[in-house]
Amino acid sequence: MNSSYERFAFVYDELMQDVPYEQYVNWVKKHAPNEKYPRLLDVGCGTGTLSLLFHQKGYEVSGIDLSEEMLAVAYERLQANGVAIPLFAMSMDELEGFSDLDVVTIPVDSINYLGKSEAVVETLKRIYDSLRKGGQLFFDVHSLFKMDHIFMESPFTYDDGEVTYIWFTEPGEFEHSIYHQMTFFVKEQGSSLFERFEEEHFQRTFPANQYVEWLKEIGFTDVEVTADWTDESPTEESERIFIRAIK
């Protein structure tokens, strides 16, 4: 690992290796098949794992992410697979330059990194303006139960011989918000030494009905809410909330 972004991206992909990305793609494809909904924007595309999968399923994909470092790693991933996808460094609440999109995705709790409700609403408004009539938005968020209870069971630890982390959490200043404080030890290639670095992230979520209210106020229709990679409605102990809305 020759640079900080490569180091972080390596750890990010390690942390996300249990995410069922194929299920995410199948969820989108079920409701918005690429034959009828070809143009897709991946918001918060990170290291490009989902963008690549959507491309392989036949979508015309573009991606945005706030982190230029993550986008550089995504570019390398795509290049290694012989794929060219337009990638842009852009905050989701400043989305611009897109129109007549068929599908927009905000995957894997990316929207929870927006700390203010105004930023969430602005993001949803800009996505609405970027979609064609009949276009669809897909996103997921942490549930209140996960934020207020499961994350509070820290510390969490992980060790696979190559990456070790200790992950602490503490409540944020807003209701249903949290600080993630993680210390990583990453084994250096060709060495028995480990490099230590730290990451701190802030996330905030809102009740599912609040997201629905915002979406409808903006103009979205047919808002559907499910949970935990199923077609079932959320329960009090659901961990991940999935929301689909049509313009």
C-alpha positions as a Python dict, from the first residue, in 0.01 Angstrom:
ca = {
    (1, 'M'): (0, 0, 0),
    (2, 'N'): (180, 306, -129),
    (3, 'S'): (-49, 588, -23),
    (4, 'S'): (-302, 682, 240),
    (5, 'Y'): (-604, 640, 13),
    (6, 'E'): (-491, 291, -89),
    (7, 'R'): (-453, 206, 280),
    (8, 'F'): (-798, 337, 370),
    (9, 'A'): (-966, 176, 69),
    (10, 'F'): (-808, -157, 151),
    (11, 'V'): (-947, -138, 502),
    (12, 'Y'): (-1284, -14, 375),
    (13, 'D'): (-1323, -312, 144),
    (14, 'E'): (-1222, -544, 428),
    (15, 'L'): (-1488, -390, 650),
    (16, 'M'): (-1752, -419, 379),
    (17, 'Q'): (-1676, -772, 263),
    (18, 'D'): (-1986, -913, 434),
    (19, 'V'): (-2224, -671, 260),
    (20, 'P'): (-2438, -870, 12),
    (21, 'Y'): (-2381, -638, -281),
    (22, 'E'): (-2545, -881, -523),
    (23, 'Q'): (-2867, -857, -322),
    (24, 'Y'): (-2853, -480, -355),
    (25, 'V'): (-2819, -507, -731),
    (26, 'N'): (-3102, -761, -744),
    (27, 'W'): (-3327, -526, -544),
    (28, 'V'): (-3272, -248, -794),
    (29, 'K'): (-3297, -474, -1098),
    (30, 'K'): (-3623, -627, -971),
    (31, 'H'): (-3799, -289, -968),
    (32, 'A'): (-3600, -105, -1235),
    (33, 'P'): (-3469, -350, -1496),
    (34, 'N'): (-3187, -205, -1701),
    (35, 'E'): (-3379, -260, -2026),
    (36, 'K'): (-3633, 5, -1919),
    (37, 'Y'): (-3422, 203, -1674),
    (38, 'P'): (-3073, 214, -1828),
    (39, 'R'): (-2917, 534, -1686),
    (40, 'L'): (-2805, 488, -1324),
    (41, 'L'): (-2622, 722, -1088),
    (42, 'D'): (-2444, 562, -792),
    (43, 'V'): (-2432, 827, -517),
    (44, 'G'): (-2166, 762, -255),
    (45, 'C'): (-2003, 506, -482),
    (46, 'G'): (-1695, 465, -262),
    (47, 'T'): (-1443, 220, -407),
    (48, 'G'): (-1673, 131, -695),
    (49, 'T'): (-1783, -220, -601),
    (50, 'L'): (-2152, -157, -669),
    (51, 'S'): (-2085, 65, -969),
    (52, 'L'): (-1896, -220, -1132),
    (53, 'L'): (-2172, -471, -1053),
    (54, 'F'): (-2439, -242, -1197),
    (55, 'H'): (-2231, -199, -1512),
    (56, 'Q'): (-2195, -574, -1543),
    (57, 'K'): (-2574, -604, -1518),
    (58, 'G'): (-2618, -376, -1817),
    (59, 'Y'): (-2675, -32, -1665),
    (60, 'E'): (-2515, 288, -1798),
    (61, 'V'): (-2348, 389, -1473),
    (62, 'S'): (-2201, 712, -1340),
    (63, 'G'): (-2076, 759, -986),
    (64, 'I'): (-2015, 1039, -738),
    (65, 'D'): (-1840, 1042, -404),
    (66, 'L'): (-1717, 1315, -171),
    (67, 'S'): (-1374, 1150, -137),
    (68, 'E'): (-1136, 1193, -428),
    (69, 'E'): (-916, 926, -270),
    (70, 'M'): (-1195, 670, -276),
    (71, 'L'): (-1275, 765, -634),
    (72, 'A'): (-913, 707, -731),
    (73, 'V'): (-935, 355, -592),
    (74, 'A'): (-1268, 304, -770),
    (75, 'Y'): (-1104, 413, -1094),
    (76, 'E'): (-827, 157, -1042),
    (77, 'R'): (-1084, -115, -973),
    (78, 'L'): (-1278, -30, -1287),
    (79, 'Q'): (-964, -5, -1499),
    (80, 'A'): (-849, -346, -1376),
    (81, 'N'): (-1180, -486, -1502),
    (82, 'G'): (-1157, -308, -1836),
    (83, 'V'): (-1449, -81, -1752),
    (84, 'A'): (-1482, 294, -1805),
    (85, 'I'): (-1740, 466, -1583),
    (86, 'P'): (-1760, 845, -1533),
    (87, 'L'): (-1673, 928, -1172),
    (88, 'F'): (-1712, 1271, -1011),
    (89, 'A'): (-1594, 1418, -681),
    (90, 'M'): (-1909, 1575, -541),
    (91, 'S'): (-2103, 1597, -217),
    (92, 'M'): (-2446, 1441, -252),
    (93, 'D'): (-2618, 1752, -115),
    (94, 'E'): (-2449, 1953, -392),
    (95, 'L'): (-2546, 1715, -672),
    (96, 'E'): (-2561, 1889, -1008),
    (97, 'G'): (-2505, 1826, -1377),
    (98, 'F'): (-2736, 1525, -1412),
    (99, 'S'): (-3079, 1507, -1574),
    (100, 'D'): (-3325, 1249, -1705),
    (101, 'L'): (-3170, 971, -1495),
    (102, 'D'): (-3364, 647, -1475),
    (103, 'V'): (-3225, 527, -1141),
    (104, 'V'): (-3036, 682, -851),
    (105, 'T'): (-2892, 471, -571),
    (106, 'I'): (-2749, 587, -237),
    (107, 'P'): (-2619, 254, -108),
    (108, 'V'): (-2499, 112, 221),
    (109, 'D'): (-2608, 388, 462),
    (110, 'S'): (-2416, 657, 272),
    (111, 'I'): (-2687, 914, 338),
    (112, 'N'): (-2638, 862, 713),
    (113, 'Y'): (-2310, 1052, 683),
    (114, 'L'): (-2508, 1373, 639),
    (115, 'G'): (-2531, 1523, 984),
    (116, 'K'): (-2807, 1778, 926),
    (117, 'S'): (-3166, 1718, 823),
    (118, 'E'): (-3138, 2011, 583),
    (119, 'A'): (-2859, 1832, 397),
    (120, 'V'): (-3067, 1515, 371),
    (121, 'V'): (-3364, 1706, 230),
    (122, 'E'): (-3142, 1898, -12),
    (123, 'T'): (-2993, 1570, -134),
    (124, 'L'): (-3336, 1420, -195),
    (125, 'K'): (-3450, 1736, -376),
    (126, 'R'): (-3148, 1736, -606),
    (127, 'I'): (-3197, 1369, -683),
    (128, 'Y'): (-3564, 1434, -762),
    (129, 'D'): (-3461, 1707, -1005),
    (130, 'S'): (-3205, 1474, -1167),
    (131, 'L'): (-3452, 1191, -1233),
    (132, 'R'): (-3685, 1164, -1529),
    (133, 'K'): (-4056, 1131, -1459),
    (134, 'G'): (-4106, 770, -1353),
    (135, 'G'): (-3743, 739, -1248),
    (136, 'Q'): (-3666, 563, -921),
    (137, 'L'): (-3457, 632, -612),
    (138, 'F'): (-3318, 347, -401),
    (139, 'F'): (-3141, 401, -69),
    (140, 'D'): (-3094, 247, 273),
    (141, 'V'): (-3031, 380, 622),
    (142, 'H'): (-2945, 253, 966),
    (143, 'S'): (-3254, 193, 1177),
    (144, 'L'): (-3313, 371, 1507),
    (145, 'F'): (-3265, 37, 1681),
    (146, 'K'): (-2922, -11, 1527),
    (147, 'M'): (-2808, 342, 1608),
    (148, 'D'): (-2945, 355, 1962),
    (149, 'H'): (-2881, -3, 2075),
    (150, 'I'): (-2663, -225, 1856),
    (151, 'F'): (-2391, 34, 1798),
    (152, 'M'): (-2392, 110, 2170),
    (153, 'E'): (-2268, -242, 2242),
    (154, 'S'): (-1913, -141, 2149),
    (155, 'P'): (-1623, -202, 2158),
    (156, 'F'): (-1617, -426, 1852),
    (157, 'T'): (-1302, -604, 1739),
    (158, 'Y'): (-1185, -779, 1425),
    (159, 'D'): (-867, -967, 1334),
    (160, 'D'): (-794, -1171, 1023),
    (161, 'G'): (-416, -1167, 1045),
    (162, 'E'): (-385, -889, 788),
    (163, 'V'): (-617, -628, 937),
    (164, 'T'): (-703, -576, 1302),
    (165, 'Y'): (-931, -307, 1437),
    (166, 'I'): (-1078, -188, 1764),
    (167, 'W'): (-1401, 5, 1714),
    (168, 'F'): (-1554, 227, 1981),
    (169, 'T'): (-1877, 424, 1952),
    (170, 'E'): (-2029, 709, 2147),
    (171, 'P'): (-2356, 898, 2109),
    (172, 'G'): (-2351, 1212, 1897),
    (173, 'E'): (-2499, 1547, 1989),
    (174, 'F'): (-2819, 1481, 1794),
    (175, 'E'): (-3084, 1219, 1861),
    (176, 'H'): (-3006, 893, 1677),
    (177, 'S'): (-2651, 1000, 1594),
    (178, 'I'): (-2319, 837, 1667),
    (179, 'Y'): (-1944, 877, 1646),
    (180, 'H'): (-1742, 580, 1524),
    (181, 'Q'): (-1383, 582, 1650),
    (182, 'M'): (-1171, 308, 1495),
    (183, 'T'): (-806, 215, 1540),
    (184, 'F'): (-662, -5, 1265),
    (185, 'F'): (-351, -218, 1250),
    (186, 'V'): (-276, -315, 890),
    (187, 'K'): (2, -557, 805),
    (188, 'E'): (258, -411, 568),
    (189, 'Q'): (317, -610, 252),
    (190, 'G'): (621, -835, 269),
    (191, 'S'): (675, -759, 637),
    (192, 'S'): (574, -876, 981),
    (193, 'L'): (518, -514, 1084),
    (194, 'F'): (178, -351, 1119),
    (195, 'E'): (89, 9, 1040),
    (196, 'R'): (-144, 182, 1283),
    (197, 'F'): (-390, 454, 1187),
    (198, 'E'): (-717, 593, 1317),
    (199, 'E'): (-1048, 689, 1159),
    (200, 'E'): (-1339, 882, 1307),
    (201, 'H'): (-1677, 902, 1139),
    (202, 'F'): (-2010, 1058, 1230),
    (203, 'Q'): (-2349, 922, 1127),
    (204, 'R'): (-2705, 1023, 1194),
    (205, 'T'): (-3033, 860, 1105),
    (206, 'F'): (-3401, 953, 1122),
    (207, 'P'): (-3723, 756, 1167),
    (208, 'A'): (-3836, 578, 851),
    (209, 'N'): (-4158, 778, 843),
    (210, 'Q'): (-3955, 1100, 844),
    (211, 'Y'): (-3775, 996, 525),
    (212, 'V'): (-4112, 905, 372),
    (213, 'E'): (-4257, 1243, 468),
    (214, 'W'): (-3963, 1429, 314),
    (215, 'L'): (-3985, 1226, -7),
    (216, 'K'): (-4356, 1292, -49),
    (217, 'E'): (-4318, 1663, 27),
    (218, 'I'): (-4056, 1683, -249),
    (219, 'G'): (-4289, 1510, -495),
    (220, 'F'): (-4195, 1144, -493),
    (221, 'T'): (-4479, 891, -509),
    (222, 'D'): (-4524, 522, -436),
    (223, 'V'): (-4272, 523, -153),
    (224, 'E'): (-4196, 168, -35),
    (225, 'V'): (-4020, 82, 292),
    (226, 'T'): (-3873, -262, 367),
    (227, 'A'): (-3606, -396, 600),
    (228, 'D'): (-3299, -615, 630),
    (229, 'W'): (-3262, -729, 268),
    (230, 'T'): (-3619, -865, 256),
    (231, 'D'): (-3956, -759, 118),
    (232, 'E'): (-4093, -736, 473),
    (233, 'S'): (-4190, -416, 652),
    (234, 'P'): (-3959, -295, 929),
    (235, 'T'): (-4006, -407, 1288),
    (236, 'E'): (-3884, -243, 1607),
    (237, 'E'): (-3566, -453, 1588),
    (238, 'S'): (-3491, -417, 1217),
    (239, 'E'): (-3134, -302, 1158),
    (240, 'R'): (-3131, -165, 804),
    (241, 'I'): (-3418, 21, 638),
    (242, 'F'): (-3457, 15, 258),
    (243, 'I'): (-3653, 286, 80),
    (244, 'R'): (-3765, 302, -283),
    (245, 'A'): (-3943, 604, -429),
    (246, 'I'): (-4073, 694, -775),
    (247, 'K'): (-4076, 1041, -929),
}
